[in-house]
Amino acid sequence: MPDRSKDCLAQAKRDLNHAVHACKDNDFEWSCFSAQQGAEKAVKAVFLSLHGEGWGHSVYALLKALNEKVKVPQKLLEAAKILDKHYIPTRYPNGFERGIPADYYTKREAQEAIKNAREIIKFCQSCLRR
């Protein structure tokens, strides 16, 4: 099976770039979701580079599992918990009693999600260079 870790990391960076653009367009819910997706794909890239496979969509759970092979800083585990909260309610109106996700997400949350994803992606990129 070929090593697709670089492809996965490249897509993670594109997802992060999309998060930045969505934030500039005031699409804060999509910014948060894209940031979460970028972080998820970056962690999965590290698993692939280690000839494994990360399973699931929780960045926190993926990083915890990765921590058995590579030391993951606690601050990244905390960042992952925040990002994981953006996986479902950013996309579905039934995540809130009424309204749509766009009514609830803020620029500050999008900026925090981008920052957290950027840190996780940077860490994962450093793991691929080892």
N, C-alpha and C positions, 0 to 999 in steps of 0.2 A: 504494500500500500504506500503510495507516495506521500511525502511530508507536505501537507497543505497549510502548515502553520503560517507561512508568510502571506498566503492568500487571505487567510482568516484575519490576520493582523491588518492587512491593507484595507479590508472591508470595515474593520473596527474603526480605523482612522477616517474612512469616508462617512461612517455613521456619526462620528464625533463632529466632522465638518458640517454634516447636515444639521446637527443639533445647534451649532453656532449660527447657521443661516436661518433656521427656524426661529431662533431667539430674536434675531434682528428683525424678522418679519412679524414679531409678536405672536407667533404660534407656539406659545410656551408649553402647552401640553405635548406637542410633537417634539419640541426641543428636549424635554425631559425623557420622553420615550426613546428617542434616538440616542441620547447619552447612555441610557441603560443598555441599549442594544450594543453600542460600541464597546462598553466595558465587558459585557457578556462574551462577545466574540473575541476580545483580546485575551481573556482568561482561557477560553477554549483553544486559542492558538497555542498557548503555553502547553496545555495538555497534549495537543497534537505533536508539538516538538519533542515531547517526552514519550512519544509512541503510545499515548493513551487517548482517551476521549472523555471530555467533560460532558456530563449529562444534566439536562434541565435548564431552566432559565433564571434561576436565582444566582446573581453574581456573588452574593454572600456565601451560599452553599458551595458554589464552585471554588471560591477562594479558600474556604475552610478545607475542602478536599485537597486542593493544591498545596496547602500548608503542610501536608504530610510529605511532600517531595521538595518543596521550595519554601523557605521562610518568608511568610507574608506579614508585613508590618500591620500592627493592630489598627493604625489609622486607616488603612485601606479596607480592612474588614468593616470598620464603622462606616466608611464612605459607601461600601457596597450595600449595607442595610438601607441607607437612604435611597440609593438608586433603585433598589428592588421595589420600593413603594410606588415607583412610576411605571411598573410593568403593565398593570391592568387598568387602573382608573384613568390613565391618560387617553385611553382609546374607546372606552365604553360609557355611554351616558348612564347606564344603570349602576355605575360606581358611586353615584351621588343620588340623594333623594329626588332632586329635580335639577333641570338644566343639563348642560353638556360640559365635558371636561374643560373646554376653553373658558367657561365661566369661573373656574376654580384655580387654574394654574397661574402663577405670577412670574414676572421677570426674575425676581430674586431666586425663586425655586429653579428656574431654568439655568441661571448662572451658576448656582450651586451644583446642579446636576452635571453641567459641562465641566466644572472644576473637578468634581469627584471622578468623572469618567476619564478626564485627561490624566489624572494621577494614576489611576489603575492601568490605563493603556501604556503610560510611560514605564511603569513597573514591569508590565508584561513584556514590553519591547526589550527591556534590559535582561529579562530572563531568556529571551530568544538569542541574545548575543553570547551567552555563556557557552 
